[in-house]
Structure formats: C-alpha cells, structure tokens
Amino acid sequence: MFSDRVRWNEKYRRKDYPEEPSAIVKNFFGLVQPTAALDIAAGSGRNALFLAGQGFTVDAVDISDEGLSLLKGRHRAVRSICADLDTFDIPIERYGLIVNILFLNRRLFPQIREGLRPGGLLIFETLLDTPGRTEHSTHGRDYFLRENELLHSFLTLRILHYHEEGDSGQEPGRRLASLVAMKDK
Ligand SMILES: C[S@@+](CC[C@H](N)C(=O)[O-])C[C@H]1O[C@@H](n2cnc3c(N)ncnc32)[C@H](O)[C@@H]1O
C-alpha cells in the first residue's frame, strides 16, 4: 500500500536499518544448495546480498524504492523488484529458498508454500504479539503474529526449527517467532 512506501522510504533516507544479515538466515541457508531465492520485503537487502555472496540468485522484493536503491549495483546475482506485496504474486515452484524477515502479510502464506520447489527451504522470522499490547495495527493492518500461528501456518512443510522468543528477548518489548521448514521432495 502506498503509505507503506512513504513510511519506509523515510526510514531508509534516515539510514535507519540494520546491515548485518539476520542470524537465522546465516544459521540455516546452508540446508539447501545455492539456488534461486526470494527475499520477501528485502529492504536494503542485507539478507539478499549475503545469499548472493553464497552463490544464490536472489529476487529481492520490496515496496521501498529508497531501500532497494541501497542494493543497486552491489551484486549482479540480486534482482531488485519494486512491488507492493499486497498485490504481488509469488510464481509457483520458482524458488529453492524463500526468506521472510521482519515482515508479515498473511495473504502470502499459501503462495510461499506453493512458491517453493520440492526440497525448497523456508526461513521466516517476524514479530510476535506481546501479551497486553493494546495497539495491534497500523492503518488497519496486523503486523504481529499470534502465538503458534507461524508454526500452524506452515505445517504442510517439514518443520526443522521453530522458536518463540520469551520476554527475555534481545530487545525489551520485542518478541520474535522463527521458523525454518522444508517442502518435501
Ligand atoms: C522491518 S523492514 C525488514 C527488511 C528486511 N527484511 C530486513 O530484515 O532487513 C520491513 C520491510 O517491509 C517493506 N514493506 C512494507 N510494506 C510493504 C508492502 N506492502 N509491499 C512490499 N514491501 C513492504 C518495507 O519497505 C521494509 O523494507
């Protein structure tokens, strides 16, 4: 949605983004051979660039042209796709690896399952609802996972790792749900 682009462009202009690849991506990408990968809501591309460096060819999709501009010319194996994930469709069985980090759009859940090739790997980590949170949405959209929601949403895949961070997580008030799962061959 257009307001997402405005909001995130502003953040990327302020250089308010992490540069290190996500730990979960670094820890689990090696479960598949380098292949075609999709980075959903890639942002400034920290994970897409890391994966490209490991031999993957990566489609990096994000609504923020400012975020994607930070990727420009940094690795030829990364293709930037500026698109709204409210309407973007993931091609069926295109990818051997799909990563979705710090982004939630439930419309994409069935498409993520379908978008994986047989034997493909999903690495998904995003924010988990915190008990007592009063505000659940921005512009009517829900950005927080419920407990066990991520696990239940991908039970047709083989779950290799699932974790929900307790209150003792690294940032107070921020909890993550993390899932790694593989589609059967
Ligand atoms: C918290 S950042 C995460 C970026 C990246 N995955 C990372 O971990 O560094 C969320 C990203 O979602 C993107 N985003 C938000 N709404 C979007 C939409 N409707 N379509 C595509 N991307 C969107 C933002 O532009 C932003 O780059």
The ligand as an SDF file (V2000), in Angstrom:
LIG
                    3D

 27 29  0  0  0  0  0  0  0  0999 V2000
   11.4290   -4.1930    9.0270 C   0  0  0  0  0  0  0  0  0  0  0  0
   11.8050   -3.9900    7.3190 S   0  0  0  0  0  0  0  0  0  0  0  0
   12.5950   -5.5430    7.0120 C   0  0  0  0  0  0  0  0  0  0  0  0
   13.5110   -5.5010    5.8200 C   0  0  0  0  0  0  0  0  0  0  0  0
   14.3550   -6.7800    5.6260 C   0  0  0  0  0  0  0  0  0  0  0  0
   13.5390   -7.9540    5.5140 N   0  0  0  0  0  0  0  0  0  0  0  0
   15.3540   -6.9140    6.7330 C   0  0  0  0  0  0  0  0  0  0  0  0
   15.1830   -7.8080    7.5650 O   0  0  0  0  0  0  0  0  0  0  0  0
   16.2850   -6.1120    6.7790 O   0  0  0  0  0  0  0  0  0  0  0  0
   10.2030   -4.2190    6.5450 C   0  0  0  0  0  0  0  0  0  0  0  0
   10.2310   -4.0460    5.0200 C   0  0  0  0  0  0  0  0  0  0  0  0
    8.9360   -4.3060    4.5080 O   0  0  0  0  0  0  0  0  0  0  0  0
    8.7370   -3.4560    3.4010 C   0  0  0  0  0  0  0  0  0  0  0  0
    7.2890   -3.3430    3.1490 N   0  0  0  0  0  0  0  0  0  0  0  0
    6.3490   -2.8340    3.9830 C   0  0  0  0  0  0  0  0  0  0  0  0
    5.1370   -2.8950    3.4050 N   0  0  0  0  0  0  0  0  0  0  0  0
    5.3290   -3.4530    2.1750 C   0  0  0  0  0  0  0  0  0  0  0  0
    4.4610   -3.7740    1.1010 C   0  0  0  0  0  0  0  0  0  0  0  0
    3.1490   -3.5260    1.1700 N   0  0  0  0  0  0  0  0  0  0  0  0
    4.9820   -4.3490   -0.0100 N   0  0  0  0  0  0  0  0  0  0  0  0
    6.3200   -4.5900   -0.0990 C   0  0  0  0  0  0  0  0  0  0  0  0
    7.1980   -4.3010    0.8890 N   0  0  0  0  0  0  0  0  0  0  0  0
    6.7030   -3.7500    2.0080 C   0  0  0  0  0  0  0  0  0  0  0  0
    9.3670   -2.1430    3.8260 C   0  0  0  0  0  0  0  0  0  0  0  0
    9.6710   -1.3100    2.7540 O   0  0  0  0  0  0  0  0  0  0  0  0
   10.6000   -2.6340    4.5780 C   0  0  0  0  0  0  0  0  0  0  0  0
   11.7180   -2.6830    3.7120 O   0  0  0  0  0  0  0  0  0  0  0  0
  1  2  1  0
  2  3  1  0
  2 10  1  0
  3  4  1  0
  4  5  1  0
  5  6  1  0
  5  7  1  0
  7  8  2  0
  7  9  1  0
 10 11  1  0
 11 12  1  0
 11 26  1  0
 12 13  1  0
 13 14  1  0
 13 24  1  0
 14 15  1  0
 14 23  1  0
 15 16  2  0
 16 17  1  0
 17 18  1  0
 17 23  2  0
 18 19  1  0
 18 20  2  0
 20 21  1  0
 21 22  2  0
 22 23  1  0
 24 25  1  0
 24 26  1  0
 26 27  1  0
M  CHG  2   2   1   9  -1
M  END
$$$$
